[in-house]
Amino acid sequence: MWVVEHCVGPLGLGTLVVKPVRHVVHVAELTERESGELGRLLQKVSAAVTEVMAPEQVYVCLWSHAGGVPGHIHFVVQPVGRRDMARFDAFGPALQVAMGGAGCFPDAAEVEQVCERLRQALA
């Protein structure tokens, strides 16, 4: 079982987090059912982000460290466009680091609007 929610961090509008409902620290600890659902879910979430946000690329990556130790696994599904790359003069992991360092959080009202569109795309 998985949860999909908008990222509360500074990775930009439309960035979603896909995480297991139960506490899981390592991908190797996923059950057969969880791992079987994961690929299809990441594809479906990425397709919804592509439809709603129209990015140049959608990054999908695993984050799990909290305070330097493995924590609950989160798959980050992040829309990235030329504007983001130009603004931060970076791409890939360096873009995520730069966005985190800038500490710019999306407006709550915009997040709600995008989430409504994403819900419709995922339905």
C-alpha positions as CSV (number, residue, x, y, z in Angstrom):
1,M,0.0,0.0,0.0
2,W,1.3,3.4,-1.0
3,V,0.6,7.1,-0.3
4,V,1.0,9.9,-2.9
5,E,1.2,13.5,-1.6
6,H,2.6,16.8,-2.6
7,C,6.2,17.4,-1.4
8,V,6.3,19.9,1.6
9,G,9.9,20.9,0.8
10,P,11.4,23.3,-1.7
11,L,11.5,21.1,-4.8
12,G,8.9,23.1,-6.6
13,L,5.2,23.1,-7.5
14,G,3.9,19.7,-8.6
15,T,6.6,17.7,-6.9
16,L,5.1,14.6,-5.4
17,V,6.2,12.0,-2.9
18,V,5.4,8.3,-3.2
19,K,5.9,6.4,0.0
20,P,4.8,3.2,1.6
21,V,2.1,3.4,4.2
22,R,4.0,1.2,6.6
23,H,7.5,2.2,7.9
24,V,10.1,0.9,5.5
25,V,13.8,2.0,5.7
26,H,15.2,0.0,2.7
27,V,13.9,-0.9,-0.7
28,A,15.1,-4.4,0.0
29,E,12.5,-4.5,2.9
30,L,9.5,-4.1,0.5
31,T,7.1,-7.0,0.4
32,E,6.5,-8.7,-2.9
33,R,3.2,-6.9,-3.2
34,E,4.6,-3.5,-2.5
35,S,7.5,-4.0,-4.9
36,G,5.0,-5.3,-7.5
37,E,2.9,-2.1,-7.2
38,L,5.8,0.3,-7.1
39,G,6.8,0.4,-10.8
40,R,3.3,0.9,-12.1
41,L,2.5,3.5,-9.5
42,L,5.7,5.5,-10.2
43,Q,4.8,5.4,-14.0
44,K,1.3,6.5,-13.3
45,V,2.3,9.4,-11.0
46,S,5.0,10.5,-13.5
47,A,2.4,10.5,-16.3
48,A,0.1,12.6,-14.2
49,V,2.9,15.1,-13.3
50,T,3.8,15.2,-17.0
51,E,0.2,15.9,-18.0
52,V,-0.5,18.6,-15.4
53,M,2.9,20.4,-15.2
54,A,4.2,19.9,-18.8
55,P,7.9,19.7,-17.7
56,E,10.9,18.9,-19.9
57,Q,11.7,16.0,-17.7
58,V,10.3,14.3,-14.6
59,Y,12.9,13.2,-12.1
60,V,12.2,10.1,-10.0
61,C,14.6,9.4,-7.2
62,L,14.7,7.8,-3.8
63,W,15.3,9.8,-0.7
64,S,15.5,8.2,2.7
65,H,18.1,9.8,5.0
66,A,17.1,11.9,8.0
67,G,19.9,13.3,10.0
68,G,22.4,11.2,8.2
69,V,20.8,7.9,8.9
70,P,18.3,5.9,6.7
71,G,14.7,6.8,7.5
72,H,11.4,6.1,5.9
73,I,11.8,5.7,2.1
74,H,10.3,8.4,-0.2
75,F,10.3,8.4,-4.0
76,V,10.4,12.0,-5.1
77,V,8.6,12.6,-8.5
78,Q,9.7,16.1,-9.6
79,P,8.8,18.0,-12.7
80,V,11.8,20.0,-14.1
81,G,11.8,22.5,-16.8
82,R,14.3,24.9,-18.5
83,R,13.2,27.7,-16.2
84,D,14.2,25.8,-13.1
85,M,17.6,24.8,-14.6
86,A,18.3,28.4,-15.7
87,R,17.2,29.9,-12.4
88,F,19.5,27.6,-10.4
89,D,22.2,27.1,-13.1
90,A,22.0,23.4,-12.4
91,F,20.3,20.1,-13.3
92,G,20.0,16.6,-11.8
93,P,21.1,16.2,-8.2
94,A,22.8,19.6,-8.2
95,L,19.4,21.2,-9.1
96,Q,17.8,19.5,-6.1
97,V,20.6,20.7,-3.8
98,A,20.3,24.2,-5.2
99,M,16.6,24.3,-4.7
100,G,16.9,23.0,-1.2
101,G,19.5,25.6,-0.4
102,A,17.3,28.4,-1.8
103,G,14.5,27.4,0.5
104,C,11.8,28.6,-1.8
105,F,8.5,26.9,-1.0
106,P,5.5,26.9,-3.4
107,D,2.5,29.0,-2.4
108,A,-0.1,26.9,-0.5
109,A,-3.0,28.0,-2.7
110,E,-1.1,27.0,-5.9
111,V,-0.2,23.6,-4.3
112,E,-3.9,23.0,-3.7
113,Q,-4.8,24.0,-7.3
114,V,-2.2,21.7,-8.7
115,C,-3.1,18.9,-6.4
116,E,-6.7,19.0,-7.6
117,R,-5.5,18.8,-11.2
118,L,-3.2,15.9,-10.3
119,R,-6.0,14.1,-8.5
120,Q,-8.1,14.3,-11.6
121,A,-5.2,13.0,-13.8
122,L,-4.6,10.1,-11.4
123,A,-8.3,9.1,-11.2
